[in-house]
């Protein structure tokens, strides 16, 4: 997974998105935040670099 504007450092900020209605900035797509759907973050995603 590649995060936009993050050069491998710690503490990078990334846009969040709703997996049910994803809206991410250009060049990024909505990817699930947590792989465990039992968590309360099941509908939360991160805007990551597509590809």
N, CA, C and O atoms as a Maestro MAE file, in Angstrom:
{
 s_m_m2io_version
 :::
 2.0.0
}

f_m_ct {
 s_m_title
 :::
 protein
 m_atom[204] {
  # First column is atom index #
  i_m_mmod_type
  r_m_x_coord
  r_m_y_coord
  r_m_z_coord
  i_m_residue_number
  s_m_chain_name
  s_m_pdb_residue_name
  s_m_pdb_atom_name
  i_m_atomic_number
  :::
  1 25 0.848 -1.162 0.000 1 A "UNK " " N  " 7
  2 3 0.000 0.000 0.000 1 A "UNK " " CA " 6
  3 2 0.895 1.226 0.000 1 A "UNK " " C  " 6
  4 15 1.835 1.315 0.790 1 A "UNK " " O  " 8
  5 25 0.611 2.154 -0.868 2 A "UNK " " N  " 7
  6 3 1.392 3.370 -0.959 2 A "UNK " " CA " 6
  7 2 0.534 4.563 -0.553 2 A "UNK " " C  " 6
  8 15 -0.566 4.754 -1.071 2 A "UNK " " O  " 8
  9 25 1.043 5.354 0.368 3 A "UNK " " N  " 7
  10 3 0.315 6.520 0.848 3 A "UNK " " CA " 6
  11 2 0.814 7.758 0.125 3 A "UNK " " C  " 6
  12 15 2.021 7.929 -0.043 3 A "UNK " " O  " 8
  13 25 -0.104 8.634 -0.312 4 A "UNK " " N  " 7
  14 3 0.324 9.835 -1.024 4 A "UNK " " CA " 6
  15 2 1.118 10.771 -0.114 4 A "UNK " " C  " 6
  16 15 0.798 10.909 1.067 4 A "UNK " " O  " 8
  17 25 2.143 11.410 -0.658 5 A "UNK " " N  " 7
  18 3 2.960 12.395 0.048 5 A "UNK " " CA " 6
  19 2 3.626 11.853 1.308 5 A "UNK " " C  " 6
  20 15 3.931 12.625 2.218 5 A "UNK " " O  " 8
  21 25 3.855 10.553 1.381 6 A "UNK " " N  " 7
  22 3 4.516 9.956 2.533 6 A "UNK " " CA " 6
  23 2 5.788 9.283 2.036 6 A "UNK " " C  " 6
  24 15 5.732 8.332 1.255 6 A "UNK " " O  " 8
  25 25 6.909 9.770 2.483 7 A "UNK " " N  " 7
  26 3 8.183 9.263 2.012 7 A "UNK " " CA " 6
  27 2 8.794 8.244 2.966 7 A "UNK " " C  " 6
  28 15 10.007 8.234 3.173 7 A "UNK " " O  " 8
  29 25 7.958 7.386 3.549 8 A "UNK " " N  " 7
  30 3 8.457 6.331 4.416 8 A "UNK " " CA " 6
  31 2 8.707 6.768 5.847 8 A "UNK " " C  " 6
  32 15 9.201 5.982 6.656 8 A "UNK " " O  " 8
  33 25 8.378 7.992 6.168 9 A "UNK " " N  " 7
  34 3 8.572 8.473 7.526 9 A "UNK " " CA " 6
  35 2 7.439 8.021 8.430 9 A "UNK " " C  " 6
  36 15 6.506 7.353 7.983 9 A "UNK " " O  " 8
  37 25 7.521 8.377 9.673 10 A "UNK " " N  " 7
  38 3 6.451 8.050 10.609 10 A "UNK " " CA " 6
  39 2 5.549 9.262 10.769 10 A "UNK " " C  " 6
  40 15 5.975 10.398 10.562 10 A "UNK " " O  " 8
  41 25 4.318 9.016 11.134 11 A "UNK " " N  " 7
  42 3 3.389 10.101 11.385 11 A "UNK " " CA " 6
  43 2 2.830 10.746 10.141 11 A "UNK " " C  " 6
  44 15 2.468 11.922 10.182 11 A "UNK " " O  " 8
  45 25 2.744 10.036 9.044 12 A "UNK " " N  " 7
  46 3 2.172 10.593 7.816 12 A "UNK " " CA " 6
  47 2 0.661 10.733 7.956 12 A "UNK " " C  " 6
  48 15 0.002 9.879 8.550 12 A "UNK " " O  " 8
  49 25 0.124 11.805 7.410 13 A "UNK " " N  " 7
  50 3 -1.326 12.005 7.407 13 A "UNK " " CA " 6
  51 2 -1.883 11.513 6.076 13 A "UNK " " C  " 6
  52 15 -1.263 11.690 5.027 13 A "UNK " " O  " 8
  53 25 -3.046 10.903 6.128 14 A "UNK " " N  " 7
  54 3 -3.682 10.402 4.916 14 A "UNK " " CA " 6
  55 2 -5.188 10.633 5.045 14 A "UNK " " C  " 6
  56 15 -5.743 10.572 6.143 14 A "UNK " " O  " 8
  57 25 -5.833 10.896 3.927 15 A "UNK " " N  " 7
  58 3 -7.277 11.136 3.935 15 A "UNK " " CA " 6
  59 2 -8.034 9.851 4.245 15 A "UNK " " C  " 6
  60 15 -7.646 8.771 3.798 15 A "UNK " " O  " 8
  61 25 -9.112 9.971 5.008 16 A "UNK " " N  " 7
  62 3 -9.996 8.845 5.286 16 A "UNK " " CA " 6
  63 2 -11.158 8.876 4.311 16 A "UNK " " C  " 6
  64 15 -11.482 9.929 3.761 16 A "UNK " " O  " 8
  65 25 -11.792 7.722 4.091 17 A "UNK " " N  " 7
  66 3 -12.930 7.647 3.187 17 A "UNK " " CA " 6
  67 2 -13.943 6.646 3.718 17 A "UNK " " C  " 6
  68 15 -13.629 5.808 4.564 17 A "UNK " " O  " 8
  69 25 -15.146 6.747 3.214 18 A "UNK " " N  " 7
  70 3 -16.240 5.835 3.561 18 A "UNK " " CA " 6
  71 2 -16.289 4.764 2.483 18 A "UNK " " C  " 6
  72 15 -16.522 5.083 1.317 18 A "UNK " " O  " 8
  73 25 -16.075 3.502 2.841 19 A "UNK " " N  " 7
  74 3 -16.058 2.427 1.842 19 A "UNK " " CA " 6
  75 2 -17.390 2.295 1.121 19 A "UNK " " C  " 6
  76 15 -17.429 1.804 -0.008 19 A "UNK " " O  " 8
  77 25 -18.492 2.726 1.751 20 A "UNK " " N  " 7
  78 3 -19.806 2.646 1.137 20 A "UNK " " CA " 6
  79 2 -20.052 3.723 0.103 20 A "UNK " " C  " 6
  80 15 -20.880 3.544 -0.791 20 A "UNK " " O  " 8
  81 25 -19.347 4.839 0.209 21 A "UNK " " N  " 7
  82 3 -19.474 5.965 -0.722 21 A "UNK " " CA " 6
  83 2 -18.108 6.646 -0.825 21 A "UNK " " C  " 6
  84 15 -17.940 7.778 -0.373 21 A "UNK " " O  " 8
  85 25 -17.128 5.949 -1.425 22 A "UNK " " N  " 7
  86 3 -15.752 6.465 -1.435 22 A "UNK " " CA " 6
  87 2 -15.576 7.734 -2.252 22 A "UNK " " C  " 6
  88 15 -16.041 7.828 -3.388 22 A "UNK " " O  " 8
  89 25 -14.904 8.703 -1.662 23 A "UNK " " N  " 7
  90 3 -14.528 9.931 -2.343 23 A "UNK " " CA " 6
  91 2 -13.108 10.253 -1.924 23 A "UNK " " C  " 6
  92 15 -12.867 10.667 -0.789 23 A "UNK " " O  " 8
  93 25 -12.167 10.064 -2.839 24 A "UNK " " N  " 7
  94 3 -10.760 10.325 -2.557 24 A "UNK " " CA " 6
  95 2 -10.214 11.326 -3.570 24 A "UNK " " C  " 6
  96 15 -10.732 11.445 -4.680 24 A "UNK " " O  " 8
  97 25 -9.161 12.046 -3.175 25 A "UNK " " N  " 7
  98 3 -8.524 12.983 -4.108 25 A "UNK " " CA " 6
  99 2 -7.988 12.249 -5.337 25 A "UNK " " C  " 6
  100 15 -7.758 11.041 -5.290 25 A "UNK " " O  " 8
  101 25 -7.792 12.971 -6.422 26 A "UNK " " N  " 7
  102 3 -7.300 12.404 -7.671 26 A "UNK " " CA " 6
  103 2 -6.055 11.554 -7.505 26 A "UNK " " C  " 6
  104 15 -5.152 11.910 -6.747 26 A "UNK " " O  " 8
  105 25 -6.002 10.437 -8.208 27 A "UNK " " N  " 7
  106 3 -4.852 9.544 -8.164 27 A "UNK " " CA " 6
  107 2 -4.845 8.592 -6.982 27 A "UNK " " C  " 6
  108 15 -3.913 7.802 -6.835 27 A "UNK " " O  " 8
  109 25 -5.877 8.651 -6.129 28 A "UNK " " N  " 7
  110 3 -5.950 7.741 -4.992 28 A "UNK " " CA " 6
  111 2 -7.274 6.994 -5.014 28 A "UNK " " C  " 6
  112 15 -8.228 7.423 -5.663 28 A "UNK " " O  " 8
  113 25 -7.325 5.880 -4.303 29 A "UNK " " N  " 7
  114 3 -8.555 5.103 -4.211 29 A "UNK " " CA " 6
  115 2 -8.756 4.668 -2.764 29 A "UNK " " C  " 6
  116 15 -7.812 4.622 -1.976 29 A "UNK " " O  " 8
  117 25 -9.995 4.352 -2.433 30 A "UNK " " N  " 7
  118 3 -10.366 3.999 -1.068 30 A "UNK " " CA " 6
  119 2 -10.038 2.530 -0.796 30 A "UNK " " C  " 6
  120 15 -10.536 1.637 -1.483 30 A "UNK " " O  " 8
  121 25 -9.206 2.294 0.201 31 A "UNK " " N  " 7
  122 3 -8.784 0.946 0.574 31 A "UNK " " CA " 6
  123 2 -9.174 0.704 2.034 31 A "UNK " " C  " 6
  124 15 -9.044 1.618 2.848 31 A "UNK " " O  " 8
  125 25 -9.649 -0.493 2.396 32 A "UNK " " N  " 7
  126 3 -10.065 -0.757 3.782 32 A "UNK " " CA " 6
  127 2 -8.970 -0.436 4.797 32 A "UNK " " C  " 6
  128 15 -7.798 -0.734 4.569 32 A "UNK " " O  " 8
  129 25 -9.356 0.170 5.908 33 A "UNK " " N  " 7
  130 3 -8.431 0.519 6.988 33 A "UNK " " CA " 6
  131 2 -8.074 -0.707 7.813 33 A "UNK " " C  " 6
  132 15 -6.909 -0.916 8.151 33 A "UNK " " O  " 8
  133 25 -9.075 -1.514 8.137 34 A "UNK " " N  " 7
  134 3 -8.863 -2.686 8.989 34 A "UNK " " CA " 6
  135 2 -9.301 -3.941 8.255 34 A "UNK " " C  " 6
  136 15 -10.314 -3.932 7.555 34 A "UNK " " O  " 8
  137 25 -8.547 -5.015 8.408 35 A "UNK " " N  " 7
  138 3 -8.908 -6.266 7.744 35 A "UNK " " CA " 6
  139 2 -9.925 -7.057 8.556 35 A "UNK " " C  " 6
  140 15 -10.563 -7.963 8.021 35 A "UNK " " O  " 8
  141 25 -10.088 -6.734 9.832 36 A "UNK " " N  " 7
  142 3 -11.034 -7.432 10.702 36 A "UNK " " CA " 6
  143 2 -12.366 -6.691 10.681 36 A "UNK " " C  " 6
  144 15 -12.489 -5.635 11.302 36 A "UNK " " O  " 8
  145 25 -13.361 -7.221 9.982 37 A "UNK " " N  " 7
  146 3 -14.643 -6.538 9.817 37 A "UNK " " CA " 6
  147 2 -15.456 -6.457 11.110 37 A "UNK " " C  " 6
  148 15 -16.478 -5.772 11.150 37 A "UNK " " O  " 8
  149 25 -15.020 -7.143 12.166 38 A "UNK " " N  " 7
  150 3 -15.753 -7.076 13.424 38 A "UNK " " CA " 6
  151 2 -15.435 -5.784 14.189 38 A "UNK " " C  " 6
  152 15 -16.123 -5.442 15.151 38 A "UNK " " O  " 8
  153 25 -14.405 -5.084 13.761 39 A "UNK " " N  " 7
  154 3 -14.045 -3.829 14.405 39 A "UNK " " CA " 6
  155 2 -15.044 -2.739 14.029 39 A "UNK " " C  " 6
  156 15 -15.755 -2.856 13.031 39 A "UNK " " O  " 8
  157 25 -15.093 -1.704 14.815 40 A "UNK " " N  " 7
  158 3 -16.027 -0.618 14.536 40 A "UNK " " CA " 6
  159 2 -15.579 0.225 13.331 40 A "UNK " " C  " 6
  160 15 -16.267 1.174 12.954 40 A "UNK " " O  " 8
  161 25 -14.454 -0.110 12.738 41 A "UNK " " N  " 7
  162 3 -13.946 0.630 11.577 41 A "UNK " " CA " 6
  163 2 -14.227 -0.109 10.268 41 A "UNK " " C  " 6
  164 15 -13.532 0.132 9.282 41 A "UNK " " O  " 8
  165 25 -15.200 -0.980 10.225 42 A "UNK " " N  " 7
  166 3 -15.465 -1.803 9.046 42 A "UNK " " CA " 6
  167 2 -15.761 -0.980 7.800 42 A "UNK " " C  " 6
  168 15 -15.459 -1.426 6.694 42 A "UNK " " O  " 8
  169 25 -16.350 0.221 7.946 43 A "UNK " " N  " 7
  170 3 -16.702 1.051 6.795 43 A "UNK " " CA " 6
  171 2 -15.679 2.147 6.515 43 A "UNK " " C  " 6
  172 15 -15.879 2.961 5.613 43 A "UNK " " O  " 8
  173 25 -14.590 2.179 7.274 44 A "UNK " " N  " 7
  174 3 -13.586 3.234 7.136 44 A "UNK " " CA " 6
  175 2 -12.465 2.763 6.224 44 A "UNK " " C  " 6
  176 15 -11.977 1.639 6.339 44 A "UNK " " O  " 8
  177 25 -12.072 3.635 5.328 45 A "UNK " " N  " 7
  178 3 -10.964 3.325 4.441 45 A "UNK " " CA " 6
  179 2 -9.934 4.442 4.439 45 A "UNK " " C  " 6
  180 15 -10.157 5.515 5.000 45 A "UNK " " O  " 8
  181 25 -8.807 4.175 3.802 46 A "UNK " " N  " 7
  182 3 -7.750 5.159 3.613 46 A "UNK " " CA " 6
  183 2 -7.609 5.442 2.131 46 A "UNK " " C  " 6
  184 15 -7.716 4.529 1.312 46 A "UNK " " O  " 8
  185 25 -7.370 6.693 1.777 47 A "UNK " " N  " 7
  186 3 -7.127 7.056 0.377 47 A "UNK " " CA " 6
  187 2 -5.652 6.773 0.081 47 A "UNK " " C  " 6
  188 15 -4.761 7.459 0.580 47 A "UNK " " O  " 8
  189 25 -5.419 5.759 -0.733 48 A "UNK " " N  " 7
  190 3 -4.056 5.332 -1.054 48 A "UNK " " CA " 6
  191 2 -3.814 5.480 -2.547 48 A "UNK " " C  " 6
  192 15 -4.754 5.571 -3.336 48 A "UNK " " O  " 8
  193 25 -2.549 5.502 -2.920 49 A "UNK " " N  " 7
  194 3 -2.173 5.635 -4.327 49 A "UNK " " CA " 6
  195 2 -2.638 4.387 -5.077 49 A "UNK " " C  " 6
  196 15 -2.308 3.263 -4.699 49 A "UNK " " O  " 8
  197 25 -3.399 4.599 -6.133 50 A "UNK " " N  " 7
  198 3 -3.917 3.484 -6.926 50 A "UNK " " CA " 6
  199 2 -2.769 2.810 -7.666 50 A "UNK " " C  " 6
  200 15 -1.820 3.461 -8.105 50 A "UNK " " O  " 8
  201 25 -2.877 1.509 -7.790 51 A "UNK " " N  " 7
  202 3 -1.898 0.809 -8.587 51 A "UNK " " CA " 6
  203 2 -1.246 -0.224 -7.870 51 A "UNK " " C  " 6
  204 15 -0.384 -0.909 -8.422 51 A "UNK " " O  " 8
  :::
 }
 m_bond[203] {
  # First column is bond index #
  i_m_from
  i_m_to
  i_m_order
  :::
  1 1 2 1
  2 2 3 1
  3 3 4 2
  4 3 5 1
  5 5 6 1
  6 6 7 1
  7 7 8 2
  8 7 9 1
  9 9 10 1
  10 10 11 1
  11 11 12 2
  12 11 13 1
  13 13 14 1
  14 14 15 1
  15 15 16 2
  16 15 17 1
  17 17 18 1
  18 18 19 1
  19 19 20 2
  20 19 21 1
  21 21 22 1
  22 22 23 1
  23 23 24 2
  24 23 25 1
  25 25 26 1
  26 26 27 1
  27 27 28 2
  28 27 29 1
  29 29 30 1
  30 30 31 1
  31 31 32 2
  32 31 33 1
  33 33 34 1
  34 34 35 1
  35 35 36 2
  36 35 37 1
  37 37 38 1
  38 38 39 1
  39 39 40 2
  40 39 41 1
  41 41 42 1
  42 42 43 1
  43 43 44 2
  44 43 45 1
  45 45 46 1
  46 46 47 1
  47 47 48 2
  48 47 49 1
  49 49 50 1
  50 50 51 1
  51 51 52 2
  52 51 53 1
  53 53 54 1
  54 54 55 1
  55 55 56 2
  56 55 57 1
  57 57 58 1
  58 58 59 1
  59 59 60 2
  60 59 61 1
  61 61 62 1
  62 62 63 1
  63 63 64 2
  64 63 65 1
  65 65 66 1
  66 66 67 1
  67 67 68 2
  68 67 69 1
  69 69 70 1
  70 70 71 1
  71 71 72 2
  72 71 73 1
  73 73 74 1
  74 74 75 1
  75 75 76 2
  76 75 77 1
  77 77 78 1
  78 78 79 1
  79 79 80 2
  80 79 81 1
  81 81 82 1
  82 82 83 1
  83 83 84 2
  84 83 85 1
  85 85 86 1
  86 86 87 1
  87 87 88 2
  88 87 89 1
  89 89 90 1
  90 90 91 1
  91 91 92 2
  92 91 93 1
  93 93 94 1
  94 94 95 1
  95 95 96 2
  96 95 97 1
  97 97 98 1
  98 98 99 1
  99 99 100 2
  100 99 101 1
  101 101 102 1
  102 102 103 1
  103 103 104 2
  104 103 105 1
  105 105 106 1
  106 106 107 1
  107 107 108 2
  108 107 109 1
  109 109 110 1
  110 110 111 1
  111 111 112 2
  112 111 113 1
  113 113 114 1
  114 114 115 1
  115 115 116 2
  116 115 117 1
  117 117 118 1
  118 118 119 1
  119 119 120 2
  120 119 121 1
  121 121 122 1
  122 122 123 1
  123 123 124 2
  124 123 125 1
  125 125 126 1
  126 126 127 1
  127 127 128 2
  128 127 129 1
  129 129 130 1
  130 130 131 1
  131 131 132 2
  132 131 133 1
  133 133 134 1
  134 134 135 1
  135 135 136 2
  136 135 137 1
  137 137 138 1
  138 138 139 1
  139 139 140 2
  140 139 141 1
  141 141 142 1
  142 142 143 1
  143 143 144 2
  144 143 145 1
  145 145 146 1
  146 146 147 1
  147 147 148 2
  148 147 149 1
  149 149 150 1
  150 150 151 1
  151 151 152 2
  152 151 153 1
  153 153 154 1
  154 154 155 1
  155 155 156 2
  156 155 157 1
  157 157 158 1
  158 158 159 1
  159 159 160 2
  160 159 161 1
  161 161 162 1
  162 162 163 1
  163 163 164 2
  164 163 165 1
  165 165 166 1
  166 166 167 1
  167 167 168 2
  168 167 169 1
  169 169 170 1
  170 170 171 1
  171 171 172 2
  172 171 173 1
  173 173 174 1
  174 174 175 1
  175 175 176 2
  176 175 177 1
  177 177 178 1
  178 178 179 1
  179 179 180 2
  180 179 181 1
  181 181 182 1
  182 182 183 1
  183 183 184 2
  184 183 185 1
  185 185 186 1
  186 186 187 1
  187 187 188 2
  188 187 189 1
  189 189 190 1
  190 190 191 1
  191 191 192 2
  192 191 193 1
  193 193 194 1
  194 194 195 1
  195 195 196 2
  196 195 197 1
  197 197 198 1
  198 198 199 1
  199 199 200 2
  200 199 201 1
  201 201 202 1
  202 202 203 1
  203 203 204 2
  :::
 }
}
